[in-house]
Amino acid sequence: MEQVNQRLRSLDILRGLTIILMIIVNDPGSWSHVYAPLLHADWNGITPTDYVFPTFIFIVGVSIVLSLSKQIQQGKNRSELAKKVVFRALKIYAVGIFLWLWPSFNFEGIRWVGVLPRIAFVFLACGLLFIYTSRKTQWYFGLIALLGYWIVMAYAPVPGIGIPDLSVPEKNWAHYLDGLLLPGRLWQTTWDPEGFLSTLPAIVSGLIGMWAGYILLQKEELKNRLNQLFWYGFILLFLGDVMHWFFPFNKNIWSSSFTLFLGGIGMLALASFTYFFDVKQSKFSFQFAHVFGVNSIFAYSLSSLLTVLLYSSKWLGVALNQEFMTLWENVGLPLKLGSLVYALFYVIVIWVPTYLLFKKKIYIKL
């Protein structure tokens, strides 16, 4: 823990948990039968499912600081680091587009944005900010971005609409710019939750993770560093909750209140996991999540690849989720429970090849 180049078990486990939750919420047995906490909020509001993606983005920010700091210590210059950041962002983005095209490879109506593309954009922006700007500049960038985003989204008149109405998806700048600038298919026909403008506050989520990474690298006592993480986490929670009254929690547009609140969740989660796994050296290894954490992009990509095949009878002649839900219904058990059980079973399916990589110490990094 005291060394920059020592891998944090806590960070891997936290990352692994986010991937597990991503798979669970993305792959129910039936979308018609899902427990409410495992669904995203339709618009304004927040559910436990809405915690998952921002927490992963937060972890991306932490990892940028830990990884690039290590490479700087090894003597790499800015140019070398920038090339690596750009190249890795391109690879993550390319995998995202591949997953969208799989398996039919119909190039008409490609969705050019999405989960992995957003991760790529955040990684690129945060990586370059780390390399070429000071921590103070990054802090000011994040503050100005959140305040500016709030003002534009809540008060700046939208062409053809007028003053934004944050209670509906179609009357804000994010919707307007998505329709104006994004080519190809949009997730919600006229707007996209991983769209153009909302990527800006998502970058700030990455910067909050970088802030946590800087704290972990401080030379003072580990106890003091964890105290800082807890303290800043509570401050972010409080600020997000206050701002919620002016700019509601909303994952779809990644509102500024949502960014602050989930940044606080990320800080508190990281502090708790670091204390439990890296300070107390808990004997409870939580290997199931650790396996996902060290090969997170592989696990997520594999789950996406298999989802397309297993959820449709077009490719295998049978939709396994439908068969499972039919059997479950015939037994007479609650359908929402069956949908969750299927998702948990699917997590185990993805865990098996990921575990084999883990045992062989093969870590697939883009």
GUVEXTOR-677562 format. One record per residue: residue number from 1; y, x, z of N, C-alpha, C in turn. Coordinates in pm, whole numbers. Example, Ala and Ser with C-alpha at 12.3 -4.5 7.8 and 13.67 -1.06 7.14 Angstrom:
BEGIN
> pos n_c2 n_c1 n_c3 ca_c2 ca_c1 ca_c3 c_c2 c_c1 c_c3
> 1 -569 1319 780 -450 1230 780 -330 1320 780
> 2 -225 1285 708 -106 1367 714 3 1290 787
END
This chain:
BEGIN
> pos n_c2 n_c1 n_c3 ca_c2 ca_c1 ca_c3 c_c2 c_c1 c_c3
> 1 -120 82 0 0 0 0 125 85 0
> 2 121 198 68 240 281 80 270 356 -49
> 3 175 364 -139 194 438 -263 226 344 -377
> 4 316 388 -464 353 308 -579 233 281 -668
> 5 145 380 -681 35 368 -776 -89 302 -717
> 6 -80 254 -592 -195 186 -533 -193 40 -573
> 7 -303 -9 -627 -308 -147 -674 -314 -242 -555
> 8 -233 -346 -560 -228 -443 -451 -337 -548 -470
> 9 -430 -551 -378 -535 -652 -383 -475 -792 -369
> 10 -373 -801 -285 -307 -930 -262 -250 -987 -391
> 11 -187 -901 -471 -126 -949 -595 -233 -993 -694
> 12 -343 -920 -702 -453 -959 -791 -513 -1092 -749
> 13 -530 -1112 -619 -590 -1236 -569 -496 -1354 -594
> 14 -367 -1333 -569 -270 -1439 -594 -266 -1475 -742
> 15 -269 -1373 -827 -273 -1397 -972 -400 -1473 -1010
> 16 -512 -1433 -951 -638 -1499 -980 -637 -1646 -940
> 17 -576 -1677 -825 -567 -1816 -782 -485 -1900 -880
> 18 -377 -1842 -931 -296 -1918 -1028 -376 -1946 -1154
> 19 -457 -1851 -1199 -539 -1873 -1318 -644 -1981 -1292
> 20 -707 -1976 -1174 -805 -2079 -1139 -740 -2217 -1141
> 21 -622 -2229 -1083 -553 -2358 -1081 -510 -2400 -1221
> 22 -469 -2303 -1304 -436 -2336 -1443 -555 -2399 -1513
> 23 -672 -2340 -1495 -792 -2391 -1561 -826 -2530 -1508
> 24 -815 -2549 -1377 -848 -2679 -1318 -757 -2788 -1373
> 25 -626 -2762 -1380 -534 -2868 -1424 -537 -2887 -1576
> 26 -578 -2783 -1649 -584 -2793 -1795 -713 -2852 -1847
> 27 -819 -2854 -1763 -951 -2890 -1814 -1024 -2992 -1725
> 28 -966 -3110 -1704 -1037 -3214 -1629 -1150 -3274 -1713
> 29 -1238 -3343 -1647 -1345 -3411 -1721 -1289 -3519 -1812
> 30 -1181 -3585 -1767 -1116 -3688 -1846 -970 -3696 -1805
> 31 -882 -3694 -1905 -739 -3706 -1874 -703 -3846 -1827
> 32 -792 -3940 -1845 -767 -4077 -1797 -797 -4092 -1648
> 33 -862 -3992 -1590 -902 -4001 -1450 -872 -3867 -1381
> 34 -749 -3851 -1336 -706 -3727 -1272 -628 -3762 -1146
> 35 -658 -3693 -1036 -581 -3712 -913 -435 -3674 -937
> 36 -344 -3750 -880 -200 -3732 -905 -150 -3589 -879
> 37 -195 -3520 -771 -146 -3384 -749 -185 -3285 -859
> 38 -285 -3322 -941 -330 -3232 -1047 -266 -3266 -1182
> 39 -162 -3346 -1179 -83 -3377 -1298 58 -3324 -1280
> 40 121 -3283 -1392 261 -3246 -1386 347 -3369 -1364
> 41 463 -3350 -1303 559 -3459 -1295 601 -3498 -1437
> 42 611 -3627 -1463 647 -3672 -1598 783 -3618 -1641
> 43 879 -3621 -1550 1012 -3568 -1582 1070 -3509 -1454
> 44 1173 -3571 -1396 1225 -3519 -1270 1122 -3535 -1159
> 45 1120 -3438 -1069 1022 -3440 -961 935 -3316 -965
> 46 844 -3308 -872 759 -3189 -863 625 -3227 -800
> 47 518 -3167 -849 385 -3185 -793 326 -3046 -769
> 48 215 -3036 -694 151 -2905 -675 116 -2836 -807
> 49 83 -2913 -910 51 -2855 -1040 171 -2780 -1098
> 50 291 -2829 -1069 412 -2764 -1120 437 -2628 -1057
> 51 366 -2597 -949 381 -2465 -885 316 -2353 -965
> 52 217 -2388 -1046 126 -2287 -1099 193 -2191 -1198
> 53 252 -2243 -1304 309 -2157 -1407 425 -2072 -1354
> 54 520 -2128 -1277 627 -2044 -1223 576 -1933 -1133
> 55 469 -1961 -1058 412 -1857 -972 355 -1744 -1056
> 56 291 -1778 -1167 239 -1673 -1256 354 -1591 -1314
> 57 463 -1659 -1354 580 -1588 -1406 638 -1496 -1299
> 58 644 -1544 -1176 689 -1462 -1063 603 -1336 -1051
> 59 472 -1352 -1062 381 -1238 -1052 403 -1140 -1167
> 60 434 -1191 -1285 468 -1104 -1398 584 -1013 -1361
> 61 687 -1071 -1296 802 -991 -1255 765 -884 -1154
> 62 683 -920 -1054 638 -822 -955 565 -707 -1024
> 63 474 -743 -1114 391 -644 -1182 475 -550 -1269
> 64 580 -602 -1330 668 -517 -1412 725 -404 -1329
> 65 775 -436 -1211 835 -332 -1125 731 -231 -1080
> 66 616 -280 -1034 514 -188 -983 459 -99 -1095
> 67 434 -157 -1212 374 -82 -1322 473 18 -1384
> 68 593 -31 -1417 689 58 -1483 743 165 -1389
> 69 753 134 -1260 794 236 -1163 692 349 -1159
> 70 565 313 -1164 458 413 -1166 469 501 -1290
> 71 497 439 -1405 507 515 -1529 631 605 -1530
> 72 738 561 -1467 856 646 -1455 824 768 -1370
> 73 749 747 -1263 707 859 -1178 622 959 -1256
> 74 550 909 -1355 466 996 -1437 545 1070 -1544
> 75 676 1045 -1551 762 1119 -1641 794 1053 -1774
> 76 757 927 -1791 785 860 -1918 933 821 -1925
> 77 991 836 -2045 1133 805 -2060 1154 659 -2101
> 78 1281 621 -2108 1314 482 -2138 1261 436 -2274
> 79 1272 524 -2372 1229 488 -2506 1079 457 -2510
> 80 1000 541 -2444 855 518 -2439 822 387 -2370
> 81 890 362 -2258 864 240 -2183 904 116 -2262
> 82 1019 124 -2331 1066 10 -2409 969 -24 -2521
> 83 916 77 -2587 819 55 -2694 695 -15 -2640
> 84 649 28 -2522 530 -34 -2462 557 -180 -2427
> 85 675 -206 -2371 711 -343 -2334 715 -433 -2457
> 86 782 -386 -2562 794 -466 -2684 657 -490 -2746
> 87 576 -387 -2752 444 -400 -2815 355 -494 -2735
> 88 360 -484 -2603 276 -572 -2522 323 -717 -2534
> 89 453 -738 -2537 506 -874 -2554 459 -934 -2687
> 90 460 -853 -2792 415 -900 -2923 267 -937 -2920
> 91 186 -860 -2850 43 -888 -2841 17 -1017 -2764
> 92 89 -1037 -2654 73 -1161 -2576 113 -1281 -2661
> 93 224 -1266 -2733 271 -1376 -2818 169 -1405 -2928
> 94 114 -1300 -2989 17 -1318 -3097 -109 -1391 -3047
> 95 -154 -1358 -2926 -270 -1427 -2870 -237 -1575 -2850
> 96 -115 -1604 -2805 -75 -1744 -2789 -80 -1822 -2918
> 97 -33 -1762 -3026 -36 -1828 -3157 -180 -1843 -3205
> 98 -263 -1741 -3181 -404 -1748 -3220 -473 -1864 -3149
> 99 -447 -1880 -3020 -510 -1988 -2945 -466 -2125 -2996
> 100 -344 -2134 -3044 -298 -2260 -3101 -370 -2290 -3233
> 101 -393 -2187 -3313 -457 -2206 -3443 -607 -2227 -3432
> 102 -669 -2173 -3328 -814 -2181 -3311 -860 -2325 -3294
> 103 -974 -2366 -3354 -1058 -2289 -3446 -1038 -2328 -3592
> 104 -949 -2421 -3620 -934 -2471 -3758 -844 -2383 -3842
> 105 -752 -2308 -3775 -657 -2221 -3844 -579 -2295 -3951
> 106 -530 -2412 -3910 -440 -2489 -3994 -297 -2443 -3967
> 107 -239 -2374 -4063 -109 -2312 -4041 7 -2410 -4057
> 108 -22 -2533 -4092 83 -2634 -4100 110 -2689 -3960
> 109 234 -2694 -3923 270 -2749 -3793 232 -2661 -3676
> 110 247 -2529 -3688 220 -2439 -3577 321 -2465 -3465
> 111 272 -2465 -3343 362 -2467 -3229 396 -2323 -3193
> 112 519 -2285 -3217 561 -2146 -3203 591 -2106 -3059
> 113 594 -2204 -2971 616 -2175 -2829 496 -2227 -2751
> 114 493 -2198 -2623 379 -2239 -2541 371 -2151 -2418
> 115 258 -2157 -2347 242 -2083 -2222 246 -1932 -2246
> 116 158 -1881 -2331 157 -1737 -2356 284 -1689 -2427
> 117 338 -1762 -2525 466 -1720 -2581 576 -1711 -2475
> 118 579 -1807 -2381 682 -1798 -2276 658 -1675 -2189
> 119 534 -1648 -2154 504 -1527 -2077 551 -1403 -2154
> 120 529 -1403 -2285 570 -1290 -2368 721 -1272 -2365
> 121 797 -1381 -2380 943 -1373 -2379 995 -1326 -2243
> 122 937 -1379 -2136 980 -1339 -2002 948 -1192 -1978
> 123 828 -1150 -2016 788 -1011 -1998 881 -918 -2076
> 124 913 -956 -2200 1002 -874 -2282 1140 -862 -2219
> 125 1199 -976 -2182 1334 -974 -2126 1339 -900 -1993
> 126 1246 -930 -1904 1247 -865 -1772 1214 -716 -1782
> 127 1121 -682 -1872 1088 -541 -1891 1206 -460 -1940
> 128 1278 -512 -2037 1395 -440 -2091 1509 -436 -1989
> 129 1525 -544 -1913 1627 -542 -1808 1593 -437 -1702
> 130 1465 -425 -1669 1424 -323 -1572 1455 -183 -1624
> 131 1428 -161 -1751 1443 -27 -1809 1590 13 -1826
> 132 1672 -81 -1869 1807 -45 -1913 1920 -92 -1822
> 133 1891 -167 -1716 1998 -213 -1629 1967 -181 -1484
> 134 2070 -186 -1401 2053 -162 -1258 2007 -289 -1188
> 135 1961 -273 -1065 1919 -390 -988 2038 -485 -967
> 136 2156 -428 -946 2274 -511 -926 2304 -595 -1050
> 137 2293 -533 -1166 2315 -605 -1292 2212 -716 -1309
> 138 2087 -687 -1276 1982 -788 -1286 2010 -905 -1193
> 139 2060 -876 -1073 2092 -979 -975 2204 -1068 -1029
> 140 2309 -1006 -1082 2421 -1083 -1138 2378 -1164 -1260
> 141 2292 -1105 -1342 2242 -1177 -1460 2170 -1305 -1417
> 142 2082 -1292 -1316 2008 -1408 -1268 2099 -1515 -1211
> 143 2197 -1474 -1131 2288 -1569 -1069 2372 -1642 -1174
> 144 2429 -1566 -1268 2512 -1626 -1373 2427 -1717 -1463
> 145 2304 -1674 -1492 2216 -1754 -1578 2186 -1890 -1514
> 146 2153 -1891 -1384 2119 -2018 -1317 2240 -2109 -1305
> 147 2355 -2053 -1269 2476 -2134 -1257 2522 -2184 -1394
> 148 2520 -2095 -1494 2560 -2134 -1628 2468 -2240 -1687
> 149 2338 -2224 -1663 2241 -2321 -1713 2265 -2458 -1651
> 150 2291 -2460 -1522 2321 -2585 -1453 2444 -2654 -1512
> 151 2551 -2578 -1530 2676 -2636 -1582 2656 -2692 -1723
> 152 2588 -2614 -1808 2565 -2659 -1945 2476 -2783 -1948
> 153 2366 -2778 -1871 2269 -2888 -1876 2322 -3016 -1811
> 154 2407 -3003 -1711 2452 -3121 -1636 2586 -3176 -1682
> 155 2672 -3088 -1740 2810 -3132 -1761 2863 -3111 -1903
> 156 2806 -3018 -1979 2861 -2990 -2113 2820 -3100 -2211
> 157 2917 -3162 -2280 2885 -3269 -2375 2790 -3223 -2485
> 158 2692 -3307 -2515 2593 -3278 -2618 2635 -3349 -2747
> 159 2636 -3278 -2862 2675 -3342 -2989 2597 -3471 -3015
> 160 2669 -3578 -3044 2607 -3706 -3074 2559 -3783 -2953
> 161 2569 -3723 -2834 2521 -3788 -2711 2632 -3802 -2608
> 162 2710 -3696 -2592 2814 -3696 -2489 2766 -3627 -2364
> 163 2812 -3673 -2248 2774 -3611 -2121 2623 -3624 -2101
> 164 2556 -3514 -2064 2409 -3519 -2048 2366 -3621 -1943
> 165 2248 -3676 -1963 2184 -3765 -1867 2052 -3702 -1828
> 166 2048 -3643 -1709 1930 -3568 -1666 1814 -3657 -1623
> 167 1832 -3787 -1631 1723 -3878 -1594 1628 -3908 -1710
> 168 1666 -3866 -1831 1582 -3889 -1949 1569 -3760 -2029
> 169 1457 -3740 -2098 1434 -3614 -2171 1525 -3593 -2291
> 170 1572 -3699 -2353 1638 -3686 -2484 1788 -3661 -2477
> 171 1847 -3658 -2357 1992 -3650 -2349 2038 -3525 -2274
> 172 2001 -3408 -2328 2044 -3283 -2268 2042 -3173 -2374
> 173 2098 -3060 -2341 2110 -2950 -2437 1975 -2888 -2473
> 174 1881 -2887 -2379 1749 -2830 -2410 1683 -2910 -2521
> 175 1687 -3041 -2511 1631 -3128 -2616 1704 -3107 -2748
> 176 1836 -3101 -2742 1916 -3088 -2864 1886 -2955 -2935
> 177 1880 -2845 -2860 1857 -2715 -2923 1713 -2699 -2970
> 178 1618 -2759 -2899 1479 -2753 -2947 1469 -2816 -3085
> 179 1528 -2933 -3101 1523 -3000 -3230 1599 -2926 -3338
> 180 1704 -2854 -3297 1789 -2785 -3393 1732 -2650 -3435
> 181 1673 -2577 -3340 1637 -2437 -3365 1487 -2409 -3375
> 182 1403 -2492 -3310 1261 -2459 -3308 1190 -2511 -3433
> 183 1125 -2423 -3507 1046 -2467 -3623 910 -2518 -3578
> 184 836 -2576 -3670 698 -2616 -3642 689 -2735 -3549
> 185 575 -2746 -3483 546 -2861 -3397 603 -2840 -3258
> 186 656 -2946 -3200 702 -2945 -3063 603 -3026 -2978
> 187 584 -2986 -2855 482 -3047 -2769 507 -3196 -2748
> 188 634 -3233 -2734 670 -3372 -2712 746 -3431 -2832
> 189 710 -3391 -2950 765 -3441 -3076 909 -3397 -3100
> 190 999 -3429 -3006 1140 -3394 -3026 1190 -3288 -2928
> 191 1105 -3246 -2833 1142 -3139 -2740 1015 -3071 -2690
> 192 1033 -2957 -2627 918 -2881 -2582 943 -2824 -2443
> 193 849 -2838 -2349 869 -2785 -2214 876 -2633 -2210
> 194 829 -2567 -2314 846 -2421 -2324 945 -2388 -2435
> 195 1049 -2470 -2445 1143 -2458 -2555 1243 -2345 -2543
> 196 1345 -2354 -2627 1439 -2244 -2647 1526 -2218 -2523
> 197 1603 -2317 -2482 1702 -2296 -2376 1638 -2278 -2239
> 198 1530 -2350 -2213 1466 -2343 -2080 1396 -2210 -2056
> 199 1385 -2126 -2159 1329 -1992 -2139 1422 -1906 -2055
> 200 1554 -1936 -2059 1650 -1857 -1982 1623 -1863 -1832
> 201 1614 -1982 -1770 1581 -1983 -1627 1440 -1933 -1597
> 202 1347 -1944 -1694 1213 -1888 -1673 1222 -1736 -1660
> 203 1314 -1675 -1734 1336 -1530 -1721 1384 -1498 -1580
> 204 1468 -1586 -1524 1515 -1565 -1387 1399 -1573 -1288
> 205 1301 -1659 -1316 1180 -1663 -1231 1112 -1526 -1231
> 206 1109 -1462 -1348 1056 -1327 -1357 1140 -1227 -1280
> 207 1273 -1243 -1285 1363 -1154 -1213 1345 -1168 -1062
> 208 1319 -1289 -1014 1293 -1308 -871 1165 -1234 -833
> 209 1065 -1236 -920 945 -1157 -897 976 -1008 -894
> 210 1065 -962 -982 1106 -822 -981 1174 -786 -849
> 211 1255 -877 -798 1320 -858 -669 1215 -835 -561
> 212 1109 -915 -563 1000 -896 -467 932 -761 -488
> 213 918 -721 -615 857 -591 -644 940 -476 -588
> 214 1072 -485 -601 1160 -382 -544 1144 -373 -393
> 215 1131 -487 -329 1113 -488 -183 983 -418 -145
> 216 876 -443 -220 747 -380 -190 752 -229 -206
> 217 841 -181 -292 849 -36 -317 942 38 -220
> 218 1009 -35 -133 1097 31 -37 1018 123 55
> 219 1086 226 107 1018 327 187 1012 293 336
> 220 1079 186 376 1078 152 517 943 93 558
> 221 930 64 687 805 11 740 760 -114 664
> 222 629 -121 641 575 -235 568 610 -366 638
> 223 610 -366 770 644 -487 845 782 -537 807
> 224 877 -444 794 1014 -481 757 1019 -536 615
> 225 938 -479 526 936 -527 388 882 -670 381
> 226 777 -696 457 722 -831 459 820 -929 522
> 227 893 -885 624 995 -970 684 1100 -1009 581
> 228 1137 -913 496 1234 -943 391 1180 -1047 293
> 229 1054 -1031 254 994 -1128 162 994 -1268 222
> 230 954 -1276 349 954 -1407 415 1095 -1463 425
> 231 1191 -1379 463 1328 -1424 482 1389 -1471 350
> 232 1377 -1390 246 1433 -1430 117 1359 -1551 60
> 233 1230 -1562 87 1156 -1678 42 1211 -1806 101
> 234 1240 -1806 231 1296 -1925 295 1436 -1955 242
> 235 1516 -1851 217 1650 -1872 162 1642 -1938 25
> 236 1552 -1889 -60 1537 -1947 -194 1490 -2092 -186
> 237 1396 -2119 -95 1351 -2258 -76 1469 -2347 -37
> 238 1549 -2299 55 1663 -2378 102 1764 -2401 -11
> 239 1798 -2294 -85 1894 -2307 -193 1842 -2401 -302
> 240 1713 -2390 -334 1655 -2478 -433 1659 -2622 -390
> 241 1630 -2647 -260 1631 -2784 -210 1772 -2841 -211
> 242 1874 -2761 -176 2012 -2808 -181 2053 -2837 -325
> 243 2021 -2746 -415 2061 -2763 -554 1990 -2881 -619
> 244 1875 -2917 -565 1799 -3031 -619 1884 -3158 -623
> 245 1979 -3171 -533 2062 -3291 -528 2165 -3293 -640
> 246 2189 -3177 -702 2286 -3169 -811 2218 -3148 -947
> 247 2101 -3083 -944 2026 -3053 -1066 1879 -3070 -1029
> 248 1821 -3189 -1051 1689 -3223 -996 1579 -3124 -1034
> 249 1477 -3114 -946 1357 -3038 -979 1302 -3091 -1111
> 250 1277 -3002 -1205 1223 -3044 -1333 1159 -2925 -1402
> 251 1026 -2926 -1409 957 -2815 -1476 980 -2818 -1627
> 252 991 -2938 -1685 1004 -2950 -1830 1125 -2875 -1884
> 253 1234 -2877 -1809 1353 -2802 -1851 1376 -2681 -1760
> 254 1283 -2654 -1670 1288 -2539 -1579 1426 -2534 -1512
> 255 1462 -2643 -1446 1594 -2656 -1386 1622 -2543 -1287
> 256 1749 -2517 -1262 1788 -2409 -1172 1734 -2431 -1031
> 257 1734 -2557 -985 1678 -2587 -852 1528 -2557 -851
> 258 1459 -2591 -957 1316 -2564 -971 1291 -2413 -968
> 259 1375 -2337 -1037 1362 -2191 -1041 1375 -2131 -902
> 260 1477 -2173 -828 1500 -2119 -694 1387 -2159 -599
> 261 1351 -2287 -600 1250 -2337 -508 1115 -2268 -532
> 262 1074 -2258 -658 945 -2194 -687 952 -2043 -669
> 263 1072 -1984 -684 1087 -1843 -649 1061 -1821 -501
> 264 1108 -1917 -418 1080 -1909 -275 933 -1923 -245
> 265 866 -2015 -315 721 -2031 -299 650 -1900 -334
> 266 693 -1836 -443 631 -1710 -484 651 -1601 -380
> 267 773 -1590 -327 802 -1490 -224 713 -1510 -101
> 268 706 -1634 -54 627 -1663 66 478 -1641 42
> 269 431 -1679 -76 290 -1659 -107 256 -1510 -113
> 270 342 -1431 -178 318 -1288 -189 320 -1223 -50
> 271 418 -1260 32 427 -1203 166 302 -1237 248
> 272 258 -1361 239 141 -1404 315 15 -1332 270
> 273 -4 -1324 139 -123 -1259 85 -121 -1108 115
> 274 -3 -1047 104 7 -903 134 -28 -876 279
> 275 20 -960 368 -11 -942 510 -160 -958 536
> 276 -218 -1061 474 -358 -1094 501 -454 -992 440
> 277 -428 -953 315 -525 -870 243 -493 -720 245
> 278 -364 -683 252 -328 -541 244 -286 -481 376
> 279 -240 -564 469 -203 -513 600 -318 -529 698
> 280 -366 -650 711 -478 -676 801 -611 -629 744
> 281 -612 -599 612 -736 -554 547 -850 -651 577
> 282 -825 -778 551 -923 -882 582 -1058 -852 519
> 283 -1164 -874 597 -1300 -856 546 -1337 -965 446
> 284 -1260 -1073 449 -1282 -1181 354 -1222 -1138 220
> 285 -1308 -1093 128 -1261 -1028 5 -1202 -1126 -95
> 286 -1244 -1253 -89 -1199 -1354 -183 -1221 -1306 -327
> 287 -1342 -1250 -349 -1372 -1188 -477 -1366 -1287 -593
> 288 -1397 -1414 -565 -1396 -1513 -672 -1260 -1514 -742
> 289 -1153 -1514 -665 -1018 -1513 -723 -981 -1374 -774
> 290 -1027 -1271 -704 -996 -1133 -744 -1046 -1105 -886
> 291 -1163 -1157 -917 -1222 -1140 -1051 -1127 -1193 -1158
> 292 -1071 -1311 -1135 -977 -1369 -1231 -847 -1289 -1235
> 293 -806 -1236 -1122 -677 -1169 -1113 -667 -1041 -1192
> 294 -777 -966 -1204 -771 -838 -1275 -793 -854 -1425
> 295 -836 -973 -1466 -853 -1002 -1610 -795 -1141 -1640
> 296 -671 -1161 -1598 -611 -1294 -1602 -591 -1346 -1744
> 297 -537 -1264 -1834 -513 -1309 -1970 -644 -1338 -2042
> 298 -746 -1254 -2016 -879 -1277 -2074 -934 -1411 -2028
> 299 -929 -1437 -1896 -984 -1561 -1842 -911 -1683 -1897
> 300 -779 -1676 -1901 -701 -1789 -1951 -731 -1812 -2100
> 301 -736 -1704 -2176 -761 -1716 -2320 -900 -1771 -2347
> 302 -1000 -1723 -2272 -1136 -1772 -2290 -1144 -1921 -2257
> 303 -1077 -1962 -2151 -1080 -2103 -2115 -1017 -2188 -2226
> 304 -912 -2137 -2288 -848 -2211 -2398 -937 -2216 -2521
> 305 -1003 -2105 -2552 -1092 -2101 -2667 -1207 -2201 -2653
> 306 -1269 -2202 -2535 -1385 -2290 -2514 -1344 -2437 -2499
> 307 -1224 -2461 -2447 -1179 -2600 -2431 -1180 -2673 -2565
> 308 -1129 -2606 -2668 -1121 -2669 -2800 -1260 -2706 -2850
> 309 -1358 -2622 -2821 -1494 -2647 -2869 -1567 -2751 -2785
> 310 -1549 -2745 -2653 -1627 -2830 -2564 -1571 -2970 -2548
> 311 -1443 -2989 -2580 -1382 -3119 -2561 -1383 -3204 -2688
> 312 -1451 -3158 -2789 -1456 -3234 -2914 -1598 -3228 -2971
> 313 -1644 -3340 -3023 -1777 -3344 -3085 -1773 -3287 -3227
> 314 -1653 -3255 -3274 -1637 -3206 -3412 -1709 -3075 -3434
> 315 -1713 -2989 -3330 -1764 -2853 -3350 -1908 -2837 -3304
> 316 -1944 -2897 -3192 -2079 -2880 -3138 -2165 -3005 -3155
> 317 -2107 -3111 -3211 -2182 -3234 -3229 -2181 -3323 -3107
> 318 -2129 -3272 -2995 -2120 -3349 -2872 -2003 -3295 -2789
> 319 -1926 -3385 -2727 -1818 -3346 -2637 -1876 -3340 -2495
> 320 -1890 -3222 -2441 -1959 -3206 -2313 -1888 -3278 -2200
> 321 -1757 -3279 -2203 -1686 -3348 -2095 -1713 -3498 -2097
> 322 -1721 -3556 -2218 -1750 -3699 -2228 -1891 -3730 -2181
> 323 -1985 -3645 -2217 -2123 -3664 -2173 -2133 -3657 -2020
> 324 -2063 -3559 -1964 -2064 -3543 -1818 -2005 -3666 -1750
> 325 -1890 -3713 -1801 -1824 -3828 -1738 -1907 -3956 -1752
> 326 -1979 -3969 -1863 -2065 -4085 -1881 -2178 -4084 -1778
> 327 -2240 -3968 -1760 -2346 -3955 -1661 -2293 -3982 -1520
> 328 -2174 -3930 -1493 -2113 -3947 -1361 -2084 -4096 -1334
> 329 -2032 -4164 -1437 -2001 -4306 -1423 -2128 -4388 -1400
> 330 -2237 -4349 -1468 -2364 -4421 -1452 -2420 -4408 -1311
> 331 -2390 -4297 -1246 -2432 -4277 -1108 -2353 -4367 -1013
> 332 -2232 -4404 -1056 -2149 -4494 -976 -2052 -4426 -883
> 333 -2027 -4296 -906 -1934 -4222 -821 -1792 -4233 -876
> 334 -1689 -4207 -793 -1550 -4219 -838 -1521 -4129 -959
> 335 -1456 -4185 -1060 -1434 -4113 -1184 -1335 -3997 -1166
> 336 -1236 -4013 -1080 -1142 -3903 -1058 -1212 -3785 -992
> 337 -1305 -3815 -902 -1383 -3707 -840 -1468 -3638 -945
> 338 -1529 -3714 -1034 -1611 -3656 -1140 -1528 -3568 -1232
> 339 -1406 -3611 -1262 -1318 -3533 -1347 -1284 -3399 -1283
> 340 -1263 -3401 -1151 -1235 -3277 -1078 -1359 -3188 -1072
> 341 -1475 -3247 -1047 -1599 -3169 -1041 -1623 -3098 -1175
> 342 -1598 -3169 -1285 -1614 -3106 -1416 -1521 -2986 -1430
> 343 -1395 -3001 -1387 -1299 -2891 -1396 -1344 -2772 -1313
> 344 -1398 -2799 -1194 -1447 -2690 -1109 -1568 -2622 -1172
> 345 -1654 -2701 -1234 -1769 -2645 -1305 -1721 -2556 -1420
> 346 -1616 -2600 -1487 -1563 -2523 -1600 -1505 -2390 -1550
> 347 -1445 -2390 -1432 -1395 -2265 -1373 -1510 -2167 -1355
> 348 -1624 -2216 -1308 -1741 -2129 -1288 -1791 -2074 -1421
> 349 -1789 -2159 -1525 -1830 -2114 -1658 -1745 -1996 -1703
> 350 -1614 -2004 -1682 -1523 -1896 -1722 -1539 -1775 -1630
> 351 -1572 -1802 -1503 -1587 -1694 -1406 -1702 -1601 -1442
> 352 -1810 -1653 -1498 -1930 -1572 -1523 -1900 -1451 -1612
> 353 -1847 -1468 -1735 -1817 -1349 -1816 -1706 -1264 -1756
> 354 -1611 -1328 -1686 -1504 -1252 -1623 -1559 -1165 -1510
> 355 -1656 -1217 -1437 -1720 -1141 -1331 -1799 -1023 -1387
> 356 -1866 -1044 -1500 -1941 -934 -1561 -1848 -819 -1599
> 357 -1730 -852 -1651 -1630 -749 -1681 -1586 -678 -1553
> 358 -1566 -756 -1448 -1523 -702 -1320 -1626 -603 -1265
> 359 -1754 -639 -1272 -1860 -552 -1220 -1869 -422 -1299
> 360 -1842 -431 -1427 -1845 -311 -1511 -1712 -235 -1510
> 361 -1616 -284 -1429 -1483 -225 -1419 -1413 -218 -1554
> 362 -1432 -325 -1632 -1363 -338 -1760 -1247 -433 -1742
> 363 -1125 -383 -1761 -1006 -464 -1745 -935 -475 -1879
> 364 -936 -595 -1934 -878 -616 -2066 -729 -642 -2051
> 365 -649 -550 -2097 -504 -562 -2089 -445 -561 -2230
> 366 -359 -656 -2254 -293 -661 -2385 -184 -556 -2395
END
